[in-house]
Amino acid sequence: MNHIFLKGMTYGWGEKRGAYQTDEAVDSMRKLAETGSEWIALSFWTWQDTIHSTSIYFDYGYTPTDQDIAFAVKQGKQLGLKVCLKPVVNSRDGIWRARIGFPEDAVSYWAAWFESYTNFIKHYAELASELECEMLCIGCEMIMTESRTQQWRALISQVRELYTGPIIYNANHGKEDGIEWLDAVDLIGTSAYYPVATAPGESYENMLAAWNKQKPHLKALSERFNKPVVFMEIGCRSALGCATMPWDFEHTDLPFSESEQANFYRSALEAFWDEPWFAGYFWWDWRTKLYSREEAAQNVGFDIYGKAAEQILRSYYKHPAIR
């Protein structure tokens, strides 16, 4: 099994055209590198109109351009960071991308969607190759599509003609076991937003115990396909109760809790760091425009800049002897 270990962070999610090239973004990525992170998942999206649309298109007013991406990749490499390019499709109707799909027997719709999605991914496969990105993520939480084994295999085959580096797919927590084609990728990714708390203010010890309960099925997944598992997304906001629902980004009224986020980070790092079948983390997330350190104590987002979780991450990422 591949012994690569990814000390990663997601960077630039949700940013619009031009945002990667600002002075603020350059400063933000430098501060990201100072955490000891060695990788970034450069993640951005474009659109389809509804979850039942068959056409994916580039929005020239929204999505970062190839020039934006090239700038960010170059900046990352200058800082010593490796890059996983992570293009994502979202639905303009506001429904989660996991619901993109069609009835099983709607063969022509599936064919049209996969043709459009394959062309979308192939564009970024070519760009990843040209920019010498060290990894490519070919999909994120596309749950309704994952049963289309033959079409995913065909997509991966076409991508490999254009990009020779390692390929990862980003499944969603609890849904990893239903994907039959993970033998075709190099690493198995998942969005590890497991609810490891049962009440607000949960202790580190209880979170660690909850993480340990997730190990058997993740280890079995790795062994089934003989591929390492990566937490392609993992994180928790610094707000009270968020470890009960780590995926949450909507309840911005919850009170600030530095300790809840810190306990989530510490427990997830401790639980998986030394597992031989586990290959690392891409934490969610690090924005291109940071708040000031003085404002960190009011920020209830996923960001860890200036918070206790940043120091915990540094203690792991900056000391390779721990691994």
Secondary structure, DSSP 8 states (H G I E B T S, - for coil): -----EEEEEE-TT--TTGGGSHHHHHHHHHHHTTT--EEEEEEEEEESSTT----B--TTTS--HHHHHHHHHHHHHTT-EEEEEEEEEETTS--GGG----TT-HHHHHHHHHHHHHHHHHHHHHHHHTT-SEEEEEES-GGGTT-HHHHHHHHHHHHHH--S-EEEEEETT-GGG-TTGGGSSEEEEE------SSTT--HHHHHHHHHHHHHHHHHHHHHHT--EEEEEE---SBTTGGGSTT--S-TTS-B-HHHHHHHHHHHHHHHTT-TTEEEEEEEEE-SS---GGGGGG--SS--TTSHHHHHHHHHHT-GGG-
